[in-house]
Amino acid sequence: MCLPACPAYEVDPRESLAPRGQVYNVRAMLEGRLPLTEGLAAEIYGCLACRACETVCPAGVPVGSIMEEARGLITEAAKESVWLRWSKRILLGGVLAHPWRLSLFMALARLGEAAGARRIVAMLSPALAERQALLPRIPKRSVLPERLMPSGEPRGRVALFSGCIAAHLFGDVNEATARVLQRNGYEVVVPKAQTCCGALHLHNGLPETGRELARKNIEAFGDIEAIVVNAAGCGAALTEYGELLEGDARAKDFAARVIDVSAFLVREGFEAPKPSASTRAKRVAYDAPCHLFHAQGVKSEPRELLSQIPGVELVDYPNSERCCGSAGIYNVTHYDMSMEVLESKMKDIVPARPDIIATGNPGCHMQLTEGVRRAALSAEVVHPVVLLDRAYSEEERG
């Protein structure tokens, strides 16, 4: 069952890349029957960690956590490539785990971009030019106030997890999320002390950094009843803090309060926007992020939310829950494999002729935007909550 579900195996049909092969090799390594070599480390990092195999596995094998444990051992043994090891140490450990360093890094990157850094990179390295094409232009960061009052009849108080990279590159999604929650009667708290969720660290063999970030977030969010997330990868990491900090009651309680924005709105009920004079019909293809569909089990709610937006015609296409190939930093470390997975995804999407591709994860957003460019498809990639926010704005304008 797991072989047809595995995007890596679809592209490179070797047993060692398939879920059961990966689990066998990790078990053999842990039992001392297979030495941990750079070759084995490379195979283990060949997994996209999409967790589609977990959804179809009748035995419920937790492949995702097995792969994370294995990658932690690889880091301890320094068996990954020198390039990967130093990239992780500098970017994940040195920058991403520290909000002020990330802000400085992004500010410098924005200045470099304005000075023509992209053109220089393209001239110096075609390989890096391909990878930088995945990144959107770096906007000036918009910082949400720490407290936003409801604009509708008060219904409650929620916290918004704003993320790290997402806050810098997709601040518009956080703004839209806050406005939608306010419109539906919620006071929105955006704790300043929050930090990176730790997902990229956990997926890439840095579990101690992941635990340190988890403890900071648990402290930052306190006892607010609901912690709303709009990024699938972050949500998956946050909902698993209980397992990450095993035996910590606060971590278990925190994880239970984390919920994706679409799941929250559908669970609590939200005001459906009314059609306006500016409402236009649009064909919308929803692409389910792996860490929302497989890791969190949020499957129908985004589609239900989209179906309530005036003018939206949801169009179905095959394998909408299949990985797009972004997979954290996989599209940087395994660019060619990632692009083959993306090509397979676009072959399913293009015949549906969407005007909009809706997805709820920053990495998927960037990957699918590249897919649209490569396929010469005239479609916009948008977060579902942004579409809902637009519909509210259109209704207000009349």
C-alpha positions in Angstrom: 0.0 0.0 0.0 2.8 2.4 0.8 4.6 2.2 -2.5 1.9 3.8 -4.7 1.6 6.6 -2.1 5.3 7.5 -2.0 6.3 10.4 -4.3 10.0 9.6 -4.0 9.4 6.0 -5.1 7.2 7.2 -8.0 10.2 9.2 -9.4 12.9 6.7 -8.4 11.4 3.2 -7.9 14.1 1.7 -5.6 13.1 -0.2 -2.5 15.6 1.7 -0.4 13.7 4.9 -1.1 10.3 3.4 -0.4 8.8 3.7 3.1 9.2 0.0 4.0 12.8 0.1 2.7 13.5 3.2 4.7 12.1 1.7 7.9 14.0 -1.5 7.4 17.3 0.3 6.9 16.8 2.6 9.9 15.9 -0.4 12.1 19.0 -2.3 10.8 21.1 0.7 11.5 19.8 1.0 15.1 20.3 -2.7 15.7 23.9 -2.5 14.4 23.3 -4.7 11.4 23.9 -1.8 8.9 26.6 0.8 9.4 25.7 4.4 9.2 27.5 5.6 6.1 27.2 8.8 4.0 25.4 6.6 1.4 22.8 5.5 3.9 22.4 9.0 5.2 21.8 10.2 1.6 19.1 7.5 1.2 17.4 8.5 4.4 17.3 12.2 3.3 15.8 11.1 0.0 12.5 10.7 1.9 10.2 13.8 1.4 8.7 13.2 4.9 5.2 13.8 3.4 3.7 11.1 5.6 1.4 9.9 2.8 2.5 6.4 3.7 1.2 6.8 7.2 -2.3 7.6 5.9 -2.5 4.3 3.9 -0.5 2.1 6.3 -2.9 -0.4 8.0 -0.3 -1.0 10.8 0.0 2.7 11.6 3.8 2.8 11.3 4.9 6.3 12.3 7.3 6.7 9.4 7.7 10.5 10.0 9.0 10.2 13.5 11.2 7.3 12.6 12.8 9.4 9.8 13.3 12.3 12.2 15.0 10.1 14.8 17.3 8.7 12.1 18.2 12.1 10.8 19.1 13.2 14.4 21.5 10.3 14.5 23.0 11.2 11.2 23.7 14.7 12.5 25.3 13.4 15.6 27.5 11.1 13.6 28.3 13.9 11.0 27.5 11.6 8.2 25.6 14.0 5.9 27.4 16.0 3.2 29.6 18.9 4.4 27.4 21.3 2.4 24.3 20.2 4.2 25.9 20.1 7.6 27.1 23.6 7.4 23.9 24.9 5.8 21.9 23.5 8.6 24.2 24.8 11.3 24.2 28.4 9.8 20.7 28.8 8.4 18.6 26.6 10.7 20.5 26.8 13.9 22.2 30.2 13.6 19.5 32.2 11.8 16.0 30.6 11.8 16.0 29.8 15.5 16.6 33.4 16.5 13.9 35.9 15.5 16.2 39.0 15.5 18.8 37.3 13.4 16.2 36.2 10.9 14.8 39.8 10.7 18.4 41.1 10.1 19.0 38.4 7.5 15.8 39.1 5.6 16.4 42.9 5.7 19.9 42.4 4.2 18.5 39.9 1.7 15.9 42.5 0.7 18.6 45.2 0.2 20.7 42.7 -1.8 17.7 41.9 -4.0 17.1 45.6 -4.6 20.8 45.9 -5.6 20.5 43.2 -8.2 21.7 40.2 -6.2 19.4 37.8 -8.1 21.1 38.7 -11.4 24.5 38.3 -10.0 23.6 34.8 -8.6 22.1 33.8 -11.9 25.4 34.8 -13.7 27.6 33.0 -11.2 25.7 29.7 -10.7 23.0 28.3 -12.9 22.2 25.8 -10.2 21.6 28.5 -7.6 19.6 30.5 -10.1 17.2 27.6 -10.5 16.7 27.4 -6.8 16.3 31.1 -6.2 13.5 31.1 -8.7 11.5 29.3 -6.1 11.7 32.3 -3.7 9.2 35.2 -4.0 10.4 38.8 -4.0 11.0 39.7 -0.4 8.4 42.3 0.8 8.9 44.7 3.6 7.7 42.9 6.7 4.4 44.0 8.2 4.2 43.3 11.9 0.8 42.7 13.4 -0.2 44.4 16.7 0.0 42.2 19.7 -3.8 42.6 20.2 -6.5 43.0 17.7 -10.1 43.5 18.7 -13.1 41.8 17.1 -15.0 43.8 14.5 -18.1 41.6 14.8 -20.1 40.5 17.8 -17.5 39.2 20.3 -17.3 35.4 20.4 -14.0 34.7 22.0 -10.3 35.2 22.2 -7.7 33.3 20.1 -3.9 33.4 19.5 -2.4 33.6 16.1 0.8 31.7 15.4 2.5 34.0 12.8 5.6 31.8 12.0 9.1 32.8 11.0 9.8 32.6 7.3 6.0 32.9 6.7 5.8 36.1 8.6 8.5 37.6 6.4 7.5 36.3 3.0 3.7 35.8 3.4 2.8 38.5 5.9 -0.4 39.1 3.8 -1.6 35.7 4.9 -1.2 36.5 8.6 -3.0 39.9 8.0 -5.9 38.1 6.2 -6.1 35.5 8.9 -6.4 38.2 11.6 -9.0 40.1 9.7 -11.1 37.0 9.0 -11.0 36.0 12.7 -11.9 39.6 13.7 -14.8 39.7 11.3 -16.1 36.5 12.9 -16.0 38.0 16.4 -12.6 37.0 17.7 -10.1 39.0 19.6 -6.7 38.0 18.1 -3.6 37.9 20.3 -0.2 37.8 18.5 2.4 37.0 21.2 5.6 38.9 20.5 7.7 36.2 22.3 6.6 33.5 19.9 9.4 32.0 17.7 9.9 29.4 14.9 7.9 26.2 15.4 11.0 24.0 14.9 9.6 22.0 12.0 12.6 22.4 9.7 14.9 21.6 12.6 13.0 18.5 13.5 12.9 17.3 9.9 16.6 17.9 9.4 18.2 16.3 12.4 18.3 19.1 14.9 15.9 17.8 17.6 17.4 19.7 20.5 16.9 23.0 18.7 13.4 21.9 18.0 12.7 21.2 21.7 14.2 24.5 22.7 11.9 26.4 20.3 8.9 24.3 21.5 9.6 25.4 25.1 9.8 29.0 24.1 6.5 28.8 22.2 4.7 27.1 25.1 5.8 29.9 27.4 4.8 32.6 24.9 1.3 31.5 24.3 0.3 30.8 27.9 -3.2 29.4 28.4 -5.1 31.0 25.5 -7.9 28.6 24.5 -7.2 28.2 20.8 -3.9 28.7 18.9 -4.8 29.3 15.3 -2.2 28.4 12.6 -2.3 29.1 8.8 0.8 27.2 7.8 0.4 23.4 7.5 4.1 22.6 8.3 4.0 24.8 11.4 0.7 23.3 12.5 2.0 19.7 12.2 5.0 20.5 14.4 3.0 22.4 17.0 0.4 19.7 17.3 3.2 17.2 18.1 4.8 19.1 20.9 3.4 16.6 23.3 5.4 13.8 21.7 8.4 16.0 21.2 8.5 16.9 24.9 7.4 13.6 26.2 6.1 13.7 29.8 5.6 17.5 29.8 2.0 18.1 30.6 2.2 21.7 29.4 3.4 20.6 26.0 0.5 18.1 25.7 -2.0 20.8 26.7 -0.4 23.3 24.2 -0.6 20.8 21.3 -4.3 20.1 22.0 -5.1 23.8 21.6 -3.4 24.2 18.2 -5.8 24.2 15.2 -5.6 25.1 11.5 -7.5 28.3 10.6 -9.8 26.4 8.2 -10.6 23.7 10.7 -11.2 26.4 13.4 -13.6 28.4 11.2 -15.5 25.3 10.1 -15.7 24.0 13.7 -16.9 27.2 15.3 -18.9 28.4 12.3 -18.1 31.5 10.2 -20.1 34.1 8.3 -20.4 33.2 4.6 -19.6 36.3 2.5 -22.5 37.7 0.4 -22.1 38.1 -3.4 -21.4 41.7 -4.5 -21.3 43.6 -7.8 -17.6 42.8 -8.2 -18.0 39.0 -7.6 -16.6 37.0 -10.5 -16.7 33.3 -11.2 -13.4 31.6 -10.7 -12.3 28.0 -11.0 -10.5 27.0 -7.9 -8.3 23.9 -7.5 -7.5 23.1 -3.9 -4.2 21.4 -3.3 -3.9 19.8 0.1 -0.6 20.3 1.9 0.8 17.0 3.1 1.3 18.2 6.7 -2.3 19.4 6.8 -3.9 16.3 5.1 -1.7 13.5 6.3 0.0 14.8 9.5 -3.0 16.7 11.0 -5.9 14.9 9.4 -7.5 18.2 8.2 -9.1 17.1 4.9 -12.5 18.4 4.2 -12.5 21.7 6.1 -10.5 23.8 3.6 -12.7 22.7 0.8 -15.8 23.5 2.9 -14.5 27.0 3.6 -13.8 27.6 -0.1 -17.2 26.3 -1.1 -18.8 29.2 0.9 -17.0 31.9 -1.0 -19.2 33.6 -3.7 -18.1 32.9 -7.3 -15.9 29.9 -6.3 -16.3 26.8 -8.4 -14.2 24.0 -6.8 -12.7 21.9 -9.6 -11.5 18.4 -8.8 -8.4 16.8 -10.2 -6.5 13.5 -9.4 -4.1 13.2 -6.5 -4.9 16.6 -5.0 -3.5 15.3 -1.6 -0.2 14.1 -3.2 3.0 15.9 -2.4 4.1 18.8 -4.6 7.8 18.3 -3.9 8.4 21.2 -1.7 8.8 19.2 1.6 10.5 21.8 3.8 14.0 22.4 2.3 13.8 19.3 0.0 13.4 21.4 -3.1 16.7 23.0 -2.2 18.7 20.0 -1.1 17.1 17.6 -3.7 16.2 20.1 -6.5 16.0 17.7 -9.4 13.9 15.1 -7.6 11.7 17.9 -6.2 11.0 19.2 -9.7 10.1 15.8 -11.0 7.6 15.4 -8.2 6.3 18.9 -9.1 6.0 18.0 -12.8 3.8 15.0 -11.8 1.6 17.3 -9.7 1.2 19.8 -12.5 0.2 17.1 -15.0 -2.8 16.5 -12.8 -3.6 20.2 -12.2 -3.3 21.7 -15.7 -6.2 19.8 -17.3 -8.5 21.2 -14.6 -7.9 24.7 -16.0 -8.0 26.5 -12.7 -7.9 30.3 -12.3 -6.7 29.9 -8.8 -4.8 27.1 -7.0 -5.5 27.3 -3.3 -3.1 25.8 -0.7 -2.4 26.4 3.0 1.4 26.2 3.4 4.2 28.6 2.5 6.5 26.0 1.0 3.7 24.5 -1.1 2.8 28.1 -2.2 6.3 28.7 -3.5 6.6 25.3 -5.2 3.2 25.5 -6.9 4.0 29.0 -8.1 7.1 27.6 -9.8 4.9 24.8 -11.2 2.5 27.4 -12.7 5.4 29.2 -14.3 6.9 26.1 -15.8 3.5 24.9 -17.1 2.8 28.4 -18.5 -0.6 28.3 -16.7 -2.4 31.5 -16.0 -3.4 30.7 -12.5 -2.8 32.5 -9.2 -1.6 30.5 -6.1 -3.5 31.8 -3.0 -4.1 30.7 0.6 -7.8 29.8 1.2 -8.1 32.3 4.0 -6.9 35.1 1.7 -9.7 34.2 -0.7 -12.2 34.4 2.1 -10.7 37.8 3.2 -11.0 39.1 -0.3 -14.6 38.1 -0.5 -15.4 40.0 2.8 -13.7 43.0 1.3 -15.7 42.8 -1.9 -18.9 42.5 0.1 -18.0 45.6 2.1 -17.3 47.6 -1.1 -20.6 46.4 -2.5 
